[in-house]
């Protein structure tokens, strides 16, 4: 499994682009798991703020989720 991280300004089309890539890969019968930053913030990291410490913890949690994806 390959993991990719896309950076960009808010509302710059990152999610739209990842949706299109996911659809194309799925058409080719490839397994795709998409981890959207907004979804992570709302669900798993909803208790965190945007302070330096909150951002660090957000990234730590995302890294742990990526490890689980990669392992499975």
N, C-alpha and C positions, 0 to 999 in steps of 0.2 A: 504494500500500500504506500502510496506517495502522499505526503501532506504538503499543501501549499497554503501560504498566507498572502492575502491580498490587502494592500494598504491603499488608502485614498481618503479624500475629504468626504464629509457627510453628504449624502444625496448625490454622489458622483456616479452612481450606477453599479457599484460593486455587487450588490445583491442581485440586481437584474442580470448582470453578466454571469454570475455564478449559477443562477437559475438556468440560463441558456446552455452553459457548459454541462451542467448536470443532466439536462434533457438529452443533449447529444450523446453523452457517454452512456446514458441509460439505453438509448436506442441501439447502441453497439453492444448491449448486454454486459456492460461493465458495472460492477457494484460501486456505488457512490454514496458517501456519507458527507453531508455538508454541515459545517458548524458555523452558524452565523453569529457574529458578535452581538448583535442586538438581541437575539434569542437567548444567548448565554447571559447577558446582562439582566434580562427580565426574569429568567428562571433560576439559574444556578447562582448567579452573583447579584441578585436583587438587593441583598443586604449591604452591598459595598457602595461607597461614594467614589468621587473622581479625584480624591486626594492622591498624593504619591503612593501612600501605603495601600489605599484602595485599589489603585491601578496595578500595583505589584501583585496583590492577592488575586485580582482578576486574571492576570496573566498566568500565575501559578496554577490556578484552578483549570484554566484552559489547557495548559501543558499536561496536566494530569489526565484530562479527558482525552487528549490526543494520544497519550501513551496507551490508554485503554482501547481506543480505536485501532491503533497500530498493532497491539497485541492480539486483538480479535479479528 
